[in-house]
Amino acid sequence: MASTYHVEIQGKKPFGEIDGNQYCIWCYLISADPPLLGGEVGIGFPAEVDIKDPTAYPDVADVQGTALDKSGNQGRQRVYVEVPGGGLGPGGTSVCFIAPSDEDSRTDISLETRTAENKPWTSLAFVGGPGDGAAADLQPMRGRGRNASCRTQPSRSGYTSR
């Protein structure tokens, strides 16, 4: 049976102002069938997206357990979590982070995994959204972009905190 991976936006909610700019807490849901076991799983974004290091915000519950990796290649950065003990299955896990509120409906997003810290990231073909579309290593999805306000904007599944 071939593995099927999904990434869908759960939504975003206002965070507040940082250095004179409005920021939001962005949340995505990653799911796998059959389950992905062990290691770390993350969402890759273009390096120029201003994603704040979650460890700098210990009082923000939504981003706890999330990490940021700006190392690597091809001008990408990753927001990631450890794969849960029982594996990452169809129920999925949330990856939340703080980034500017500006939005673009075609942000190039990748799904990546690695077996241990400091090991290289591996791209996984995934379906962007809850449907059964074509899987690809890079999907244009709703994400951080330009000229949008940060209103709470849930997806079909609604915004849920971790």
Secondary structure, 3 states (H helix, E strand, C coil): CCCEEEEEEEEEEEEEEECCEEEEEEEEEEEEECCECCCEEEEEEECCCCCCCHHHCCCCHHHCCCEEECCCCCCEEEEEEECCCCCECCCCEEEEEEEECCEEEEEEEEEEEECCCCCCCEEECEEECCCCCCCECEEEEEEECCCCCCCCCCCCCCCCCC
